[in-house]
Amino acid sequence: MANKLLSEMGLPNSIANIFVARNLITAKDVFSLTEFELMELLDVDLAVVTSAMAHISEITCPPYQTALSLLEQRGQNENMAGHLPTSLKGLDNALCGGLPFGVVTELVGPAGIGKTQFCLKLSLLASLPSSYGGLDGSVVYIDTESKFSSRRMIEIGFHSFPEVFQTEGMAQEMAGRILVLRPTSLSEFTDSLQKIKVSLFQHGVKLLIIDSMAALLSGEGAQGPQRQHSLGWHISFINSCRIFTNSCSSDQSSEISKS
């Protein structure tokens, strides 16, 4: 709005012509000067300057918003974007429908609490046919600790969605929609991310899971700010992916995620 042209603001011709003559073209040009500097430059009195600045401010400045209106607007945007239901009623209620699309969701907790199991369940939910409440899409699962188990995933599927997995060939079809990558170092992880971005568009990927981010750095010896710097590019990449897919990362513990 600062670059909005003064000629489009409906100023009185008497002052608008003076602005043009003094090469003040945009709102930014005006507000980069003080009232007294404008008085001297335009050769007009203070009342004319303050009136013109008030008029320009009213047009260029966005209307104020309350914290409540911003919260309501965010909720509306998330509802329009959609959610991936987790099939856990309490969690879905707390998240207003499930994991919101277009954001990065981080799972944090101590070892053994079930983060990987939850990621396996999410993989199934994203690949389920839409007629059964799924996203009917593909999943990229980056498994940095070799914890991904196709057998366990199928077991979860038979237990949670028996009507789907008892259909002949459905288990194989669902498993075929989940692409598993197993980088063993941060450099391999970087290569994996660079290679999959095109695939995210081409193959209808609806969910990107990284299990886990912390494991990649634990073997690199990075600590504190150095650790955060090491992941800078990767975090930026994941944020860019959230435009068209869910991103879900799993950390080993709350201590690791805080560092």
N, C-alpha and C positions, 0 to 999 in steps of 0.2 A: 504493500500500500504506500510505502514511502516514495516509490517511483511513479505514483499516479500523477498525471499531468495536471497542472493548475488550470489549463484551458478547459478541462472537463469538469471543473468543480462549481461552475455557476457563479463565479465571483463577479462583482460589479465591474463593468468595462473600465471605469476610471482607474481602479487599482490593478485589474488584470493587465491592462496595457503597460502599466509601469513595471510590473513584474517581468513582462516579456522584454521590455526595453533594457532592463538591468540583467538580462540573461538568467532569470530565475524561472526555471521551466517546471520543476517537480516540487512536490511537498518536501522532499529531502533537502532541496536547495534552500527552501525557506527556513526549515527548522535547524539547519546547520548554523544559522546566525541568531544572535540575540535580538531582542526587541529594539534595543538602542542602535545596534548595527543596521537593522532594517530601516529604522527612522532616518539614519544618515544616508544610507544607500538609495532609498526611495524618495527621500526629501519630502516626507509626509509626517504628520503629527502622530503621537503615541496612540491616540484613539483609533485612528485608521489602521495602524499596524496590529493592535490587539484584536480588533474586530475581524480583520482578514485572517489572522492566525487562528482565532476561535472557529471561524468558518471552515478553514482547512482541516483543523484537528477533528472537528465533528464528522467530516467526510472520510478522513483517512484512518482514524483510530477505530479498531473493532469494538463492538459493544462489550460491556463487562459481562462476566458470567460468574455465577455463584459456584461454590464447591459442589453443591447439590446438583445443579444443572449439568456440570461436567461429569459427575458420577452417573447420572441418568443417561447422558449422551453416550458414555462409554458402554453402559449396559445395552443400549439400543444397537450400537455398532456390533457388539459381540453377538447379540441375538440374530442380527442380519447375516453375519458371517457364518454362524453355525457352530456346532459343537460335536465332538466325538464322545458319545456317552460311554462311560466306563463299565456300565451294568452294575455298579455299586450304588445303590439308591441314595445312601447318605452322602457319599462323595459327590454324586451328580447334583444333588440338591444344593450342596454347599458351593458348587462351581456353576450353578445356574444352568445346568444341562450337560455338563461334562467338560472335557478339555477343549478350550476355545480354539477355533481354527486361526491360523496366521500368527501364532505366538510360539515362543520357546517355553516349554514346561520342564522344570527341573525336579527330579525326584531325589530327595535327600534322606539318609537314614543310616543307621549302623549296619554292618555286615549281617546277612541272614534275615533281615526283616521282610524280604520279599520283593525288592525292587525289580529284580530280573523277572520274577514270575509275573509281576504286573506288566512289565514291558512285553512279555510273551502274549499276555491276554490282550493288550492294546493292539498288537500285531494282527491277531485274529479278528478283532473288532473292525480294524481298518480294511481288512481284506474280505470280510463277510459280504455276501450279496446284499444290496440295498433292501430287498424284500424282507430280510431278516434283521434290519436295523443297522447294517454295516455301511461302510463307505464304498464298497465294491471297487476297491483300488489296490494298488501295489504298495509294498512296504520295503524300505531300505533299512536293514538292521546292521549297524556297525558294532561288531562284537569284539571288544578289545581284550577281554579276559577269557575268551573261549568258554563262556558260560551258556551260550545258546544251545538249546537241546530241541531238535525237531521232534523227538519222541515225546518229551514233556509237553511241547506245544500241542501236539495232537491229542494227548491225554486231556489237557485243559479244554480243547475243543469238544471232545466227546462228552466231557462232564458238563460243560457250560452250554453247548449248543447241540444236543443229541439229535434233534430233528434235522440239522444240517449235515452233521458228520456221519450219520447213518445212511445218508444217500450215497449210492455207489459212485466212486470216483471223486467225491467232493473233497475228501481229505487231501488227496493228491493235488487237486486243483488249487485249494487254499494254500498248501505248502509251496506250490509253484509261483505264487504271487509274492513271496517274501524272499528278497535278495539279501543274503548274509555276506558281509565283508569282515575279515579278521586281520586288521593291521596289528603288527607286533611292536611298532615304535611310532613315535610322533611323526617322523618323516613319512612312514608308510600311510599313516592316517591322513596326512596332508595330501599325498598322492591320491588316496581313495576319494577324498572330497572333491578334488579337482576333476576326477574322472566321472563322477556320478551326476554332476550338475545338469548336463544335457539329458541324462537318463531320467531325471526327475520330471522333465517336461514330456519326454517322448513316451514314457511308459505309465502315465497316469498315477504316479506315486502320490499317495495321500498321507503317508506318515514316514518320518525319518527318526530313527532311534539310535542313540549312541550310548552304549552300555560297556564301560563307563568312561567319562571324561577324565576322572581322577586317576584311573589306572595308567593312562598314557604318560602322565607326568611323574608318577611315582617311580618309574624306572629311568627317568631322565635326570633325576637329582636336582630338579629345579625347586626353589623354595620362595615363598613370599612374592614380592613384586616381579622377580624373575619368572616365576611360574605363570603369573597373569600375563606377562609380556609374551611368553612362549605361546600362549593360546589366543593372543590378540587376533591374528588373521582368521583362526578357526571360528572364533565367536562371531566375527563379522560375516563370515561365510554362512554360518547357521542362521544368523539374523536375516540374511538375504534370501535364504530358502523359505523362511516362514511366510513369505508372500503367497506361496502357492501350495504349501504343505504344512502339516503339523511337525514340529520338531520336539523330540523328547530326549533328554539326557539323564543319565543316572549316575550319581556320585556314590563313592564308597561309604562316606560318613559325613556327618555334619561338620566335623572338624576340618576335613579336607575342603569342603565347599566354602568355608569361611576364610580360608587362607588366600 
